[in-house]
Amino acid sequence: MATPHVAGAAAIVRQAHPDWTAQQIKAALVSSARTTGKVAGADQTGAGVLDVAAAVDQQVVSAPAVQAGSYAWPQDASDRTTVEVPFTNTGGSDLTLRPTVSGVRGNDGSRITSGVLKLKERTVTVPAGATVKVPLQVDPTARLKDAQYGAVTGRILATGGGAHVSVPVT
């Protein structure tokens, strides 16, 4: 039953922003989603709960999801990589965000406390009308419990200046 709700939400965002592309509308819907705090990975919950009003007012958007990659066992130091997380400011003024990694879960759904996902920046200023990319370090060699190996998921939450941006990491 999610499809009719998301389609309706997309229509409302489109009405408020007729010049936005389908990709921009999707980015606003995903980026403005609210997390529920439920114990589940981003692969099961996506970005979170749809918030139509927030999507209409969303000033900063990101990618609908960031792919952290898939790694064969055993992992070694050469598997470490960095992916770029884009933040685009559609508003008319610069905005400073504080991105954090949260809700990192292993294949078994349990919470991961090791540094498998780390952001290189603690704050980032996104100029009006511009995109800034924040490096996300992915370290598959980080210590995990046996049942956590496999799909590791999480999300990046960036807040500041009244903005809330949610980015699923899978």
N, C-alpha and C positions, 0 to 999 in steps of 0.2 A: 504493500500500500504506500510505499514511499514515493513512487513515481508521480502520482497525481499531485501530491503535496509539493514536491520539488518543481514540477512543471508550473503549478500555480505561483509559487514563489518566484520562479524565473520570469514569469509574465509580469509580476508586480515590479521587479527590479528593472525589467526592460521598459516598462511604462515610465519609471522614474528617470531612466538613463537611456533614451532612445538611440543615442549615438554609440553606445557600447556594443562591442562584438559579443558573440556567444561565449567566447573564451573569457572575456572580461566579466560577464554575468556569472559564469561558473566560478571564476576566481573569487568574486564578491560573496557568493553563497557559501563557498567552502571556507574562505578566510574569516567570515563573521560567525561561523558556527560556535556554539558554546559546548564546552566539555561537561560531562555529567559526573565525573568522579567514579564511575562504575569501573570495576576491575575487568577490563577487556582491552585488547590491543587495537591499534588504529586500523588494522586489517578487518576488524569486526565492527567498529563503530565509526569509521571514517573520520572526518574532522570533528564530529560531534552533532549536537542538536541544531537543526535549522532555526535561524533567527532572521525572519524576513525584514523586520524594521532595521536591524543592524546591517543587513546586506544592502539595503537602500542607502543607508548613511555611511557605508564603509569607505574610508578615505585611503587606507592602505590595503593592498591585496598581495597575495603570494601565489605560488604554484598550487594547483589543486592537490598535489602530493609530491613528495620528494622520495626518489628511489635510492635506498642505501646500498642496494646490490645484493648479490647472492654469492656465497663463498663455499667452496668445497672443503671438507675436513681432511687433514688437519690444516688449520690456518697458520700462516706465518707472517712475519713482518712485511713481506712484499704485498700482502693483501690489503694493507692499510691504504685508505684513499680519502680524498676530500671531494665533496660535492657542493655545489653552489645553491644556496637558498635565496631566491629573488624576492625582494620587497619593492612594490611599485606604489608610489604616492600619486593618487589621482586628484589630490586636493590642491589648493592654491597656496599652501604654506608648508615650510619644512616641518618635519616631524621626527623626534628622537624616540627610538624604540629600545626596549630592553628584552632581547630574545633569550629564552631559556629552553632547555630540553626537558620534557616531562613525560610521564607515563610510559617509560621504556619497559617493555615486557618481552619475555622470551617466548619460545615456541609453545611452552606449556601454559602460558598466560601469567606466569609469576613475574613479580617486579625485579628488574635488573638494576643493581646498584653500582656495577662497575662502569668504567668510562667507555663503553662501546660507541656511544654517540656524544660528541663534544663540539660545541660552537666555539669558534676562534674569537668572536667578538662579544663583549658584554653589553655594549651599547652601539647603536648605529643611527646616524642621522640620514633620513631619506629626504632629499630635496623635493620641492613641489614639482610634479610632472616628471619625475625621474625614477629610475630603478637602481637599487643598490643590491649587490649580491653578498651574502654572508656565508663564509666557508663553514661547512659542517664536516668535522673529521669523523670518519667511520673506521673503527679499529676492531676488526673481527677477532683479533688475538686477545682481546680483553677477557679476563677470567669470567666464565659463566658456569652455572651449575649444569650438570649433565642434561637434564630435561629441558634446559633453556636453549640448547643449540637448535638451529633451524631458522625459522622466521623470527627476526627481531623487529619489533615495531615500536613506535613512539610518536611524539608530536613535538613541534616547536610552537611555543606560545610567545608572541611578541606583544608587549604592552607599552604604553606611554602616550602622553598627551591626549588621553581619552580613547585611544585606539586599542583594539584587541584583534590580533591576527592569529589564527590557528592553522597550522600546516601539518598534515599527517606525514609521518615518515614510515615507509614500508620497505 
